[in-house]
């Protein structure tokens, strides 16, 4: 969805830019040069990206470990309840089963919350990397005479000759 929104904005901008060039004088270059970077590649291959990714993975594994422990405890409680079924009164069994089901629902909610937190953490990670890369991207853009750089994930197809990812990766420490 974000990809299509970005493509739509890019397309709209490209359509409107000739119209605005008459109004704004030389604000829009006659032949704007566009390039792409692959931020996921930068995240996975550069030292800065690897450090950020490692920190993210450490947090993810800790959260996943806690979730796995809760799940194992719930499975054990379910198995224990099944063993006790024969000796428990039907009302007591039903009450304990109901409590176990509530805990299962809570675990599912915790899982959904964890997924949201991880998505937020991942977004922050990419934003932090982009903030670090922004001056480098600007320097590369000026050196290459590029007017607009978009993330490769926001494109459907791109000619490899306008991909500046390797130049960015070489600059990232």
LOVEX-901708 format. One record per atom (N, C-alpha, C): x, y, z. Coordinates in steps of 0.001 Angstrom, whole numbers, plus 500000, padded with zeros to 6 digits. Layout:
BEGIN
XYZ/...
***
This chain:
BEGIN
500821498823500000/500000500000500000/500871501249500000/501893501249500849/502776502409500906/503504502591499575/503829501467498941/504537501516497669/503687502225496626/502405501861496577/501519502468495584/501282503942495889/501198504274497177/501047505672497555/502273506462497121/503452505900497362/504688506582496966/504751506726495446/504377505673494728/504386505741493271/503380506774492768/502216506823493417/501204507795493020/501686509219493248/502310509443494397/502849510781494696/503948511149493712/504817510188493409/505897510430492455/505321510749491075/504340509965490652/503719510196489350/503018511533489298/502295511864490356/501616513151490414/502633514280490364/503695514129491105/504745515150491107/505359515334489735/505574514226489033/506155514307487698/505181514940486701/503879514693486907/502896515291486011/502753516787486272/502790517188487520/502561518582487891/503806519433487698/504973518833487790/506210519624487738/506342520458486455/505966519968485267/506054520850484099/505107522042484206/503943521835484820/502995522929484973/503536523993485923/504201523527486962/504740524459487945/505991525168487445/506659524577486489/507896525196486012/507635526556485383/506477526723484765/506135528021484194/505826529039485280/505276528579486404/504917529482487489/506098529820488375/506962528861488569/508037529046489542/509351529420488888/509365529658487639/510622530019486974/511527528806486876/512663528857487503/513637527765487396/513635526870488626/512511526796489370/512437525981490574/512539524494490246/511990524079489117/512034522678488724/512968522553487527/513978521674487620/514900521512486496/514166521041485243/514697521424484095/514080521042482823/514047519529482663/515133518858482990/515218517404482902/515652516852484256/514706516669485170/515102516185486490/515695514784486406/516745514565487176/517415513265487193/516999512544488469/516542511309488318/516039510507489428/516958509299489611/517156508926490873/517948507742491196/517253506988492326/517727505796492600/517167504988493685/518282504500494593/517882504211495833/518747503478496750/517918502340497330/518572501282497719/517905500144498352/518275500173499827/517408500764500638/517725500931502053/517817499583502762/517067498585502309/517164497244502906/518553496654502668/519101496891501483/520451496425501180/521450497130502083/521289498423502247/522172499199503115/522059498707504546/520866498373504964/520637497885506319/521308496538506553/521331495699505546/521864494350505744/523345494205505406/523927495154504675/525311494942504245/526328495918504822/525896497059505333/526867498027505848/527106497812507334/528269498204507832/528535498061509275/527485498777510135/527099499986509747/526094500730510516/524756499991510488/524392499493509335/523144498747509202/523169497457509989/524298496766509951/524421495511510699/524329495757512202/524956496836512682/524866497152514116/523417497416514516/522719498204513706/521325498518513995/520462497261513916/520697496447512912/519936495214512740/520201494245513886/521448494157514339/521789493276515454/521070493711516727/521022495013516975/520315495527518149/518822495193518055/518249495341516863/516842495010516652/516607493521516904/517459492687516346/517311491237516507/517448490812517964/518351491454518700/518524491144520118/517227491422520870/516625492571520614/515351492913521246/514241491983520811/514219491645519535/513184490738519018/513288489365519659/514511488862519771/514705487532520363/514314487516521835/514609488597522554/514226488669523965/512708488645524105/512022489410523270/510563489438523314/509993488088522893/510575487487521885/510105486181521411/510323485116522474/511432485187523184/511726484233524245/510676484309525348/510318485532525746/509291485705526773/507948485156526290/507632485393525036/506384484896524459/506392483364524403/507518482784524007/507640481320523952/507464480701525333/508019481349526357/507884480831527724/506426480844528139/505717481936527854/504296482004528189/503509480916527461/503870480680526214/503178479657525429/503437478262526000/504668477989526383/504993476688526973/504266476489528296/504209477533529122/503487477455530396/502012477169530159/501457477790529139/500051477579528811/499812476145528327/500720475629527515/500588474236527044/500681473258528213/501595473534529136/501759472668530303/500503472699531163/499957473885531374/498732474008532158/497578473275531486/497511473320530158/496472472612529409/496634471102529588/497869470628529489/498114469188529660/497773468756531088/498127469568532074/497809469235533466/496302469188533690/495592470141533089/494140470172533230/493502468943532588/494030468523531453/493493467324530798/493697466086531678/494829466053532369/495101464922533272/494142464940534466/493760466124534918/492894466264536084/491415466144535739/491089466083534484/489691466090534052/488881464977534715/489470463795534840/488748462645535388/488432462820536879/489268463532537607/489063463663539052/488353464958539450/488242465900538546/487585467176538846/486084467086538583/485335467846539368/483902467959539117/483733468718537803/482679468463537060/482469469140535772/482481470664535884/481908471220536973/481898472675537135/483311473215537344/484083472503538170/485464472939538447/486310472842537180/486104471757536432/486838471597535176/486472472712534198/485181473010534081/484721474051533161/485292475411533558/485346475674534873/485892476952535337/487385477052535001/488128475974535257/489565475991534963/489815476073533454/488978475403532672/489103475465531212/488848476897530739/487843477539531324/487523478914530974/488696479851531312/489308479670532475/490457480476532862/491626480265531904/491810479009531508/492892478688530567/492631479333529205/491394479339528762/491049479968527490/491257481482527548/490954482081528705/491204483516528871/492694483805528769/493495482955529372/494945483131529299/495433482976527861/494815482068527120/495176481878525721/494851483132524908/493684483718525162/493296484953524471/494275486072524822/494650486162526096/495623487172526525/496967486965525824/497354485705525660/498603485403524960/498520485837523506/497387485619522877/497207486064521494/497278487584521400/496682488267522369/496738489726522385/498166490215522604/498895489509523453/500300489849523686/501100489663522399/500789488609521665/501471488354520397/501213489478519398/499957489909519283/499607490998518362/500316492284518783/500331492548520085/501004493737520610/502497493676520295/503084492500520471/504504492309520173/504783492561518693/503918492077517822/504086492299516391/504062493792516063/503133494519516684/503061495970516480/504322496657516984/504781496254518166/505996496843518729/507198496594517825/507286495376517302/508406495046516418/508336495852515125/507141496035514594/506992496845513377/507409498289513653/507021498807514813/507410500167515196/508915500258515377/509488499256516045/510946499239516244/511679499187514912/511162498403513992/511787498274512671/511721499613511924/510583500277512022/510435501587511383/511421502582511976/511545502581513297/512501503476513956/513926503158513541/514225501881513387/515551501455512954/515865502020511575/514935501894510651/515137502389509289/515222503917509290/514387504563510091/514445506027510175/515792506486510726/516295505777511733/517601506118512294/518714505944511281/518638504866510521/519644504626509487/519561505695508400/518340506060508019/518164507108507010/518674508458507516/518460508724508799/518952509977509374/520477510024509310/521094508875509594/522555508787509506/523016508894508053/522244508316507137/522628508287505728/522278509564504976/521379510362505527/520880511546504812/521980512473504302/522971512840505128/524020513716504592/524834513030503487/525017511732503630/525765510987502607/524970510910501310/523672510701501434/522813510650500255/522823511999499545/522741513078500314/522768514428499719/524093514661498991/525186514231499601/526508514390498980/526590513603497671/526104512374497678/526128511536496477/525220512134495399/524058512617495814/523110513216494855/523729514425494171/524377515276494939/525014516452494356/526143516049493415/526930515063493822/528037514603492989/527543513988491682/526396513327491738/525839512661490554/524896513566489762/524571514726490298/523634515623489620/522202515125489685/521858514431490754/520528513845490918/519624514828491656/518376514937491200/517414515841491810/516483515124492780/516278513825492602/515348513067493433/515887511655493615/515890511176494857/516273509791495149/515121509156495913/514682507988495445/513614507242496111/514146505883496531/513460505298497519/513829503956497956/513379502953496897/514193501967496648/513892500984495606/512589500244495889/512214500093497170/510961499400497491/509735500171496998/509911501461496680/508799502272496179/508734502271494655/509517501430494009/509528501386492551/509075500018492058/508528500003490871/508137498743490242/509308498174489462/509987499034488755/511146498635487961/512112499797487960/513397499470487920/514405500522487876/515602500032487064/516148500910486259/517357500619485504/518522500629486484/519345499617486438/520448499511487399/521439500673487291/521433501375486175/522373502489486013/522033503676486921/520801503751487425/520448504862488313/520376504420489781/520846503218490071/520857502705491430/522137503169492124/521991503967493169/523144504517493889/523418503787495201/522849502615495381/522997501871496631/524456501561496944/525203501096495947/526602500729496200/527424501939496625/527157503085496045/527885504299496434/527542504685497868/526274504556498229/525874504849499604/526502503853500570/526457502579500213/527022501550501090/528510501747501310/529196502214500297/530638502467500430/530912503606501411/529990504529501529/530156505691502427/529720505380503865/528805504432504043/528272504136505377/529314503364506193/529526503814507400/530489503155508301/529782502579509484/
***
